[in-house]
């Protein structure tokens, strides 16, 4: 091949001694990663993309690194590594840097380092162009002897080990070496301080790249909005953005329609051969990662068993990770899955996930613990290709969302179903029934389980693959424990149905399934359904196991909690006293079950107005849990929260506030921001702030509570409606009556629809809205509601009930505001007589002024 043909299309040459050393700008289209070049070919430096955008901080760091302390008497060689996933823009950054600093380097040697072969070919070409014998060794010696400030770029050093690449570094201590690689381990050649991970683009730069690549003539604000949405959907990934722009520029779609096309044809668009974007090697986004996978496949065929085993492990992990959540993939999942199943796994004719577990990544040591060697070898391989990255803590990993999607898209439908099931089984076997697993692990696990189930459904498998009894039971428990009660209910209904059919109604596992579903129904506010199931569970356990069996006592305690939810406090107290007596006798005073029952009884005492008894039990519980479980155990935190509520009932608001701040801080840190207990502790603290007249603080917390409950448990959950009512009450304290009115109308509508017209909470909501109407001067609307409230309370609670008296007094004030003085006077006298008769003359107060009436109205139950 002649020199003229080699350099065709090149310009801005640098020549020395009649020999071309480099071409600073060359238009070439060779695919050096896939093509074997002949002897003597110079690997010419390509042009940076005309669409190059942003990356100013990275280029600035390169400039600072290579051009600081350049006045040394004896210049020292400087190394730098840019590493990151394929398609992230490492090569383009290097090209732009070299272009901008071209006058500062005497020579630029651009070496395609995708293999030893491509490096050797590049070195031969350099040697031949310098009049040497054409061997790579002579070229390296010649470069090493240069006294000028040259730079040698080893681009795409993804496959070679650091030791192999080091062989091709020129001798001596002069010059500059810049390496790009997917393998962060290359920093052993440069040092961590002289290395930088190239990550996703900033949003504004990503938008700029998209708009350049799209070749749009005009950029309106609407176009910018669309561009922002697209780059966000593409996770600010340069090659994907450039490729999207090329597709838009082709006229196949508009920028406004791109996301619709992308949502339906993601795989096609990210692997479309005609729109390869700015990749030096003319590859699509998916091809970039597929090349890495093919290299791992080749290693799996190696005669070196260690190398082959590591590659095989990496391929197994690449079949599992895309069916977990893309972040927080922890080694704990595999360490727990490797261990034998515990005793609580049902032994029956039902299909079990544990029987399908793939143990290739889960070998055990002689000690019975997991041998993680082969797992970590696979992790090492995936890290070296940047197909995964390290997470925020040890032994935690993540995949870029696009790589994560590629991992699924590259599989056939049949392969996807098999891999999804393997991931599902692994997650199931990692969850153990005993309480020894850390709560944080459960929080991590539930994220992966929910994602995995979503993938099953996306393939049209609404039944979540084949029914596996242990997986359904475990995941139902996990979902409920982590606050996803609706999802738990779906799983638990299926478990109960299958166990009824296969095992029979009175099998212990069927009764356990019934108890689990009952508890979840209670969480969802379906108290009647919960009560019915819990009575069945209790009767069955009494009949089969006996009255004093621990499971029977547990069933009795669970039924008592439902009685409490139904406001059947006397029935709840009666059962809980029995349960506590039995627990003390059978388990002992400090057994967790005994302490749990004590907590329930304390709550019932509080509901019955027996605050002193509740406080006494609450202090005992907190003391025991501190001593036995530790200060930061979730159960200790719950005990603290319950005691704080009792302090509130006793009007010890300062003590309550102090405890509740501790509880919220611990819950946020240990359980997570969105855990139900954290949200409850936030609501409790807000309530205490309201009593302490710290209304602004209360409002801020209650907005967070309502947002979280809307998002996590749904708009119509009783706790969401309660959060809405509490925020409305705070709005009223702040004088925001319009905001309160809007919210209370929603609360009343929801309670009408869900609980019925005469439910106490519906009537309470009606009374609340009436007081808001009164404050807004909407006396007619207030009168209409207050007449309904009074009518229902007389009928349901009786004339002498304190709430009925309060309803009378509220209506009196409204009638006076409407100048209906005769009706007001008549009702006022009736209310006085009842109050004197029931509460005594000393409790009587006269409703003589609007201020007094408003004060009475503010005592309406919250």
N, C-alpha and C positions, 0 to 999 in steps of 0.2 A: 504494500500500500504506500503510495507516494505521500510526501509531506503536504503537497497541495490538497490532496483529497482528504487527508486527516483534518486539516484546518479549514475546510470549506465552510463558509458562513461565519467564520470568526473575525473579530475586529478588535482594535485597541491591544495589539500584541506588545509584549515586552521582549526585546531581543538582546542577547549578550554574545559577543564573539561570533556573530553570524549564526547563532543557534537560538531557536525559539524555546524559551523556558516556560512560558505560560500564555494563556489567552484570558484576559480578565473578564471578557464578556463573550460568550459563545452560545450560539443557538444550536443546540443538538437535541436529538430525540432518542438517543440510545437507551435501552433498558438494561443498564449494567447489572442489575440484580438478577436477570434471567438469561443474559446473553454472554457467551464466552468470547472474549475479544482475542484477536490474534496478537502475536508477539510484536512489541514495539508501538502499540496504540497508547497515545497519551490520554489519560482520563481528564478531559477538559472540564473546566468549571462552568456549570450551566448559568443561565440568567436567573436572577431572582424573579419571582412572579411580578408582573406589572400590577397585580391586584394586592400586593403585600400591604398589610395594614397593621398599625399598632406595634405591640411588642417593644415599645420604647424602653421600658425598664430593663428588659433582658439585654437588649443591645447596649444600653448604657452600662450595665454591669460588665459586659464583655470588654467594652472600651476601658473602663476603670481598671479591669484586671490586667489587660495586656499593655496598657500605656501608663501605668503608674510605676515610679522608680525606674524610668528608662535611661537615666543618666549614670547608672552604675558603671564604675570603671571596667568591671568584667560582667557584662550582661548575663543574667541567669535565664535558663529556659523556663518558659511559663507554660503550664498545662491548664486546660479547662475542659470540663465535661458538661454537655447538655444532654440530659436523659429524660425519657418520658415515653408514653405510648405512641405507637405508630399512627401517623396522621395528625399529630398534635402540632407540627410545624417546626421541628428542630432544624431540618435542612434549610428551609426558607429563611429562618433567623440567621443561620451561618452565612448564607449567600448575601443577605442584606448587610450584615456586619462587614463582610469582606469588601463588598462594593463600596460602602460608605468610607472604609478605611484603606482603600486601595493605594493611596499615595503614601501611606505609612509603612507598607510592607514592600520589601525589595522583590520578593517572589511569593507566589501563592501556589502551593502544590495541593491539588484537590484529588483525594484518593477515595475511590469507592471501596469501603471496607466491609461490604456485605459478605465476603468470604476471603479465605487466604488467596484463592485464585485471582480474584479481582484486584487485590492489593499487589500481588506479584506482577500482574499485567501492567498496572499503573506505574510501578517502579521501573519495569523494563522500558516503558515508553519514556519516562523521565530520563533514564540513563542514556537511551539511544539519542534523544534530542540534545543531550549535552555532549555527544561525541564519545560516550563511554562504550564499554563492551556489551552493553545491553542487559547485564545481569542485575537482579534486584539488589544484590550485595554492594555492587559498585555504586549504584545510585544512592543507597543509604549512606555510604562512606562519603560520597561527594557532597550530599546535602549536609551531613554532619560537620563537614570541614568549612562550610560557608560562614563568613564573619558577619554577613548582612542580617537584617532583621526579617527573616522569612517567616511564613506561617504554613504549616502543614495540617490540612483538614482531613481527618479520618471520618468520613461520613457513613452512617448506617452500619456501625459496628455492633450489630444486634446478635449475631450468632456466635462470634468468636468469644473465647474466654479472655479475661484480662491478660493472662500469661501469654496466650497466642498472639494477641495484638502487640504486646510489648516487644516481641521479636522484631517487629517491623518499624519500630521507632528509630530514627536516625541517631547515631552515637553523638557524644558531645553534650555540652551544656548550653548551647545557644539556640536561638530560634524560638518558635512558638508552636505548640501542639493543641489543636482544637478537635475534640471527639464528639460525635453524636451517636447515641445508642439508646435502645430501649432498656438496656440492662444497667441498673443503678450500681451493680457490682463493679463497673468500670471505674468507679471513683477510687479504687485501690491504686490506680495509675496516676490519679490527679490530686487526691485528698478530698475529704468532704467539703472543706472550705473553698475549694476550686471546682465545685460542682453545683449544678442548678437543675432542679426538675422543671421542665416546661409543662405548664398546666393549661387549662382552658383560657380562652381570651376574655378580656373584660367586655361587658355588654356593648358599650359604645363602639369599641374596635370591631367586635363581631358584626355589628350592624353595618359598619362601614365596609367590611369585607363582602358581606352579602350584597349590598347595594352596588358595589363595584362589579362583582361577578355577574350580577343580574343585568348589567348594561342598561339601566333605566335612564331615560332622557331627563325626566324631572322627578324630584323627590319631594312629595307633599307630606304633610303631617300624617295623613292617613297611611301613606306608604311606610313611613317610619314606625308607626304603630304596628303594622303588619310585620315589618322586619324584626321588631323587638320580639314579637310572639314567636317567629320562626327560629331565631337564634336561641331563644329560651328552650324551645322544644328540642333543638339539636344540642343542647347542653354546652353551647359556646365552643363547640369542637371545630377547629379550623377547616379540616378537609371536608367534613360533612357540610359546613356552611358554604364553602367554595363550590362544592358539587351541587348544592341546592341552587346557588346562583346561576351556575352553568345551565341547569335544567330550565330555570325561569327564562334565561336569556335565549334559549332555543325556541321559545314560543309555545312550548308544550303546555304551559300553564301560566297564570298570572301570579304575581306575588300575593294577591288576596286569596287565591284558590289553592296555593301550594300546600298549606297545612291539611286541607281536606284530602288532597291526593296522598300526602305523606301518611296520614292516619290509616288509609286503606292499603297503601302499597309501599310501606316502609322498606321492606326487604328489597324490592325491585329498585327503588330510588337510590338506596345506599350501595347497590351493586351494579348500577347501570353503566355499562362499558363506554357509552358515548359521552358521559359526563364525569370525567375522572378528576376534575378540579385541578389544583395547583401542585399535586404530588410530582416530585421529580421523576418518579418511576412510572407515571401514568397509570396509577392504580386507583380503584374506587375505595371507598371507606372499608367495605367488607373485605375486599381483596387484600388490603393492608394487613388485616388480622388473620386472614386465611393463610397467607404465606407463613406466618409464625406457626400456625397450627400444623401446616405441612412439614415444617422443620422438626416439630416435636414428634410427628408421626415417623419421620425418618430416623430420629434418635431411638424410637421404640424398637426399631429393627436392628439396632446395633448389636455387635457380637460382645460388647462389654456389658455384662449383666447389670452392673450398677447404673450405667447410663440408660440402658433400656428400661430398668425398673422405675427410675425417676421419671422418665418420659411417659411411661404407662400410667403412673400415679397422676401426673399432670393431666392426662387425657380424661381419667376418671373424674377428677375434680372439675374439669371443664364441662362434664356432663351433669354435675350436681349444682354447682354454683349458680348457673342461670335460672334455676328453679327455686332459689332462696331469694330473699330481698338482696338488692345489690350492695347494701352496706351492712356492716356489723356481722359479717360471717365469721363467727368465732370458733376457735379450735375446741372449745368446750362442747359444742354440739357433737363432735365426733368422739371426744373422750367419754362422754356420757353414753352415747349410742353403743360404744364398743363393749360396755359392761353388761353382764347378764341381766335379764329381766328380774324385777323384784317379785315378791310373793303375791302382790295384789293383782297381777295380770290374770284375767279370767282363764280358767282351764276348762274348755268346753268345745262343742262342735262348731262354734262360731269362728269365722276366718280371722286370723291375727296378723297384724303388720310384722310382729317380731319373727314370724316364720319366713318372711320375705326379705329380711335384712341382708344386704350385700356386704360381706365382711372383708372384701379385698383391701380396703383402706383401714380396716379395724382389727388388725391382729393383736393378740394379747401377749404380754410378757409372761414369764414363768410365775411371777408374783400375782398374776391375775389382773394387772392394770394394763391400760392401752399402750402399745408400743407405737409411738408416733413418728418413728424414723421415716418410713416410706411416705407417710402423709406430708411431712415437712420437705422431703426431697421433691415431691410434686409441686409444693408451694414455691420452692426455690426456682424451679423451672419456669413456672408461671410469672413469678416476679421478674425473672431475667428478661422476659419478653414484654413486660409491662402490661400483660393481660389481666393482672390483678395488682393491687397496691396495698401497702400496709395500712392498717386502720389507726385510730387514735391511741390504742393501747396494745400491749403485747399480745401476740397470737390472735389478732383480729385483722380481717382482711376485707377489701371492698373491690368491686368492679365498676368501671365507668359505665353509666347507664346504657350507652350505645354498644359497648362491648358485651354487656349483659344481655342485651337484646339480640346481638349477633350470635351469641352462644346458643340461643333457641332457634333463631331463623336458619342457621346452617344445618339443622337437623330435619329429617323427614318427619311427617306427622306421626308415624309409628314410633320413631326414635324419641320424639318429644314426649309422647305418652309414657314410654318406658322410663325415661330419665326423670320425668316429673314424679312418677310413682316411686322411684328409688329415693328421690329427695324427700318425698312425703314419709316414706317408711323410716328413713334415717332420722328425720325430725321426731317422729313418733317414739322411736326407740331411745332417743336422747332424753325424753321426759320421763322421769321416775316418780312413782307415787309417793315415795317417802318425802318427808319435809326437809331432807338434808341439802337439797339443791338451793343455791343462792337465789334470792328473789330477783336480783338483776339478771340472772340467766333466763328466768321465766319471761321477763320483760323483753329481752332480746329474742327469745324463741318465738313468742307470739307474733312478732313482726314477720318472721320467716314463714310461719305456718299460714298466716293470712295471705301472704303473697303467693305461696305455693297453691293454696286452694283457688286463688284467682286465676292462676295459669291453667288449672284443670278446667275451670268453667269457660275460659277463653277458647278451649279446644272443643267445647260443646259437651263436656262431661259434667252435667249438673249434679250428678250423684257423687262427685269427687272420687272418681275411679271406682273400684270395687269396694263394697262395704267391708271395712276392717274394724272389728269390734274394739280392740284395744286402742287403736288410733282415734276413733270417734269418741270414745269415752274420755281419753286423756285430753284431747283437744277441746272437748266440750267443757271439761273442768278448767282448762287453761284459759279459754275465752272468758268464762264467767269470772275467774279469779282476776283477770286483767281488765275487766269492765266492758267486755264485748258481749253483753248478755243476749242480744238478738241472735248473733251468730252461734252462741252456745246453745240456745234453745233449739235451733234447727238440727244441730248434731244430736242433742240429747233426746229429742222426739224420735229420731231414727234408732238410737240405741235402745230405747224402751220398747219400741215396736218390734225390733228384731229379737230382743231377748224374750219378750212375751211369746213370740211365735216359736222360737227354737228351744228356750229353756223352761218356759211355763211361768205362770203368774207368780208363784210363790217361791221361785228360785231366789237365793240371796242376791245374786247379781241383778236380777230383774227388780227386786225391791230397792237395791242401791241406785239403779237407774231412775226409778220413780222418785226417790229422795232428791237426786241431783236436779231433775227437771223441776220438781216442786220449788227448790231453792231459787232456781233461775226465774221461774214464774214470779216469785216474790220480788226479785230484783227488777223485773219489768213492770211492777205495780199490778200484776194480775193476782191479787191476794185471794180472791175466791177460789180460783183454780189451784193456787198453792195450798190453801187450807184443805181442799178436797183430797188432793194427793197425799198430803202429810198425815191426814187422819187414816188413810188406807195403809200408809207405811207403818204408822204406830200400831194399828190393829194387827197387821201381819207379823210384826216383830214380837208383840206381846204373845201372840198365839204360837209362833214358831220357836222363839228364843227365850221367852219368859220375861216377867216384868222387870227384873233387875239386871238383865243383860246390858252391857255397855251400849250396844247399838239401839236397844229399846229406850234407854235413858236419853241417848242422843236424839232419837226421833221425837221424844216428848219435849225436849228443849227446842227443837226446830219448829214444832207446832206452836209452842208458846210465842216464838218470834213472829209468827204469822198472826196470831191473836193480837199481838201488840200492834202490828201494821194495820189490822182491822179495827183498832181502838177498843178491842175487847180486853181492857187492861186488868179487870178483876180475874178473868179466866187465865190470862197470861201469868199473873202473879201466883195464882194457885198452882199452876203447873211448874213454874220456875222454883218455887219453894220446895216442891217434891223433888225436882231434879237436883237442886243444890244439896239437899239432904242425902240423896242417893249417891251423888258424886263424892261428897265428903267421905261417906262410908266406904265406897268401893274403890275410888281412885286415890283418895287422900286430899288433904287441904290444899296442897300446892301443885296438884296435877294441872296441866294446861286446860283440860276439859272442865275441871272444877272452877278455875279462874274465869273461863269463858262464860260459864253459867252465871257466875257471880256478876259479871258485867251485864248480862241480859237482865238480871233481876234489878240491878241498880238503875238501869234505863226504865224499867217498868215502874219502880218506885218514883222516879222523877215524873213520869207521865201521870201517876196517881197523886202528885203533889206531896209525896213523902220525901222531901228534899234532904232532910237530915240523915235519914236512913240511906239514901242514895249516895250522899257525900261520904259517909262512913265506909260503905262498900268500895266506892271509887278509890279512896286512899289506900285501902288494903290491896286492891287489884294492882294499882300502879307500883306500889312497894314490892309486891311479889314479882311482877314482870321485870322491873328494874333489876332485881336481885338474880332472877333465874335466867332471863333471856338477854339482858343487857339493855343499855339506854337507847340504842338506835334500832332495836328490833321492831318490825312493823306492828306487832301486837302491843309493845310498850307504848309506841306512839299513839295507837288507838285508845289505850287506857288513859293516857294523858289528855287526849281530845275529849273523851267522855267525861272525865272529871271537870274539865274546863266548862262543859255544858252545864254540869250540875252547879258549878260556881255561879254561872249566869242565872240559873233559876233561883239561887239564893241571893241574887243581886250583889254578888261579890265580883263586880265587873273588872276591877283592876287585876285581881288574881286570875280571872278567866283570860284576860288579854295577854298577860305574861305567859301563861301556859300555851295559848293558841299560837302565839308568834313562834315559840319553840317548835310546836307541832308542825306548823306550815314549813318552816325552814328544813326540818328533818325529812318531812314527806317529799318536798321538792328534790332534795339531795338523794334520798334513798329509793323512793318509789317512782319518782319521775313526775313531771309537770302534769301529765294527763291521767294519772292514776285516780280512780274514784275517791280514794282516801285523801289525796292531795286537794281535790276539788271540794270535798266536804270540809276539810280544815280551813280552806279559803272562805267558804260560805259561813262557817262558824265565827271566824275572826271578823268578817264583815258585819255579822249580826251584833257582835260585842261592840264593835266600833259605833254602830247605830245607837246602842244603849248608852255609850259614853259620849254621844253627840259628836262623834268624829265622822260626820256624814260624807265628806269628800273622800276620805280613805275608804269608807264603806262602799261608796259608789264605784270607785276604781276596781276594787276586788270583785264586786258583784257583776260588773260587766264582763270580767274575765271568766267568772263562774258560768254565766249564761252562755257565753260563746263556746266554752269547752263542752258544756252539756248538750247544746244544740248539735255540735259536731260529732260527739262521741256516742251519746245514747239516744239522740233524736229529739225532734221538736215536741212530740206529744208524751214523752216520758214524764211521770209525776215529778221527778226531781228537776226536770227542765222547767216545768210550769211553776214549781215552787221557787226556782231561781228567778223567774220572771216576776213573780209576786213580791219577792224580797227587794228586787231592784226598784220596782214601782213604789214600794214603801219608802225607800231611801230618796227617790225622786221627790216624794211629797215633803219629806223633811227638809229638802233643799229648795222647796218652793217651785219645783219643776212640775207643775200640775198637768200641763199638756202632755208631757212625756209619760207621766204616771197614768193618765187617762188612756192613752193609746195602748199601753202595756196591759192594763187591767181589763180592758175590753177583750184582748186576746186570751188572758187567763180565764175570764168568765166563760168565753166561748168554748175553750178547751175543756173546762171542767163540766160544763153542761153536757158536752158531747161524750166525754169519756166516763164521767162518774154519775151523771144523772142530775136532774133538777133539784132533788131534795138531799143530796149528799152534803154532809157538814162543810166540806171544803168548797163546794159550789156556793152554798149560802154565805160562807165567809167571804168569797170572792165578790159576791153581789154587794155585801155590806161595804167592802173596801171601795168598790167603784162608786157607790152612793156617796161616801164621804168625799171622794175626789170631785164628783159633780157638785157637791155642796160648796167646796172650796173654789170651784170655777164659776159659782153663781148660777149653775144650771139646776135650779131648785125643782123644777117640774120633773126632770129626769131622775133627780135624787129621790123625790117623793115616790115616784112609781116603783123604784127598786126597793126602797125602805118598807113600803107597804107589803111587798112580796116577802121580804126578809122576816118581818114581824109575823106575818101569817104563818110561814113555815115553822118558825121557832116556837110559836104558841102551840102548833099542832104536834111537832116532833119532840120538843124539849119540855113543853109545859110553860104556863104563865109565870111560874115562880123561878125559872132558871135565870141565873145572872145574865146570860147572853140575850135572853128575851127582854129583860129589863133594859139592857143597853140599847137594844133595837128600838124600844119605845122612846127612850130619851133622844136618840138620834132623829127619829121621826118628828118629835116635838119641835126640835130646833128648825127642821126644814119647814114644818107647817107655819111656824112664826115668821120665817123669812118670806113665805108666800102670803103673809098677812091673813092666814086662816086661824085667827086667834081663838075662836070658840072651840074648834077641833083640837087645837094645841093645848088649850087649858084643860079640856076633858081628859086627854091622854096623859098630860102632865100629872094630874091628880091621881090617876090610876097607877102610873109608874111610881109615884111617891108612896102610895099605900102598899104596893107590893114590895118595894125596896125596904120600907120600915118593917114590914112583917117578916121578910126573909133575912135581911142583913142587919137589921137593928137601926135605931135612930141615929147612932153615932156614924154610920156609914153613909147617911143621907147627905146629898148635896143638892143645892137648888140650881136649876138650869135657867138662870135669870138673864144671862148675856150670851151673845154669840161666842165670845171667847171661851166661856165656860162650856158651851155646847161643843165647840170645836175640841176642847180638851177631852170631853167625854168620848167624842168620836175617835180620837186618837188612841183610845184604849181598846179599840176593836182588835180581836185576835189576829196575829200574823201567821 
